């Protein structure tokens, strides 16, 4: 057998296979299917105005020296209670098994009542608890209940004021009937 001829044929065969520009690709594009990498998305973006088309990230930078130099001009940033209540309620009703929900945000508490449906109330409650603990600031005391009658109670309390003492005693009575949760439950 003539080894130089065999090795030349083998090298020619090898080089002709490597010369193809389609290496690693299927020869017929009709058999390739794209992989679906989309994540499940909710109906709306919970952090932006529903009418806005702004999809940029939120970012702010401050330097301590510049902040304290003209601090009296600027108010202290605060959480808007209405916006927080809207975000939490929207997230709650998007959880499978929640028919209706109402959220009241005060200076120190978040009161959430929901109407569950389905056979897994423990799973629904855990999902609600996790959503609230991920969104709400840590200084809030969180109370939730799956009693749908509290939705109307919270709606009636939405007209209360933080300055009226009688409203505060009524709020305390409602809080005692609801279950207090923490992030560690």
Secondary structure, DSSP 8 states (H G I E B T S, - for coil): --HHHHHHHHHHHHHHHHT-TTTTS-S-GGG-----------SS-TTS-TT------------HHHHHHTGGGS------HHHHHHHHHHHHHTSTTEEEEEEEE-SSEEEEEEEE-SS-HHHHHHHHHHHHHHHS-TTSEEEEE--THHHHHHHHHTT--SS-HHHHHHHHHHHHHSEEE-TT-
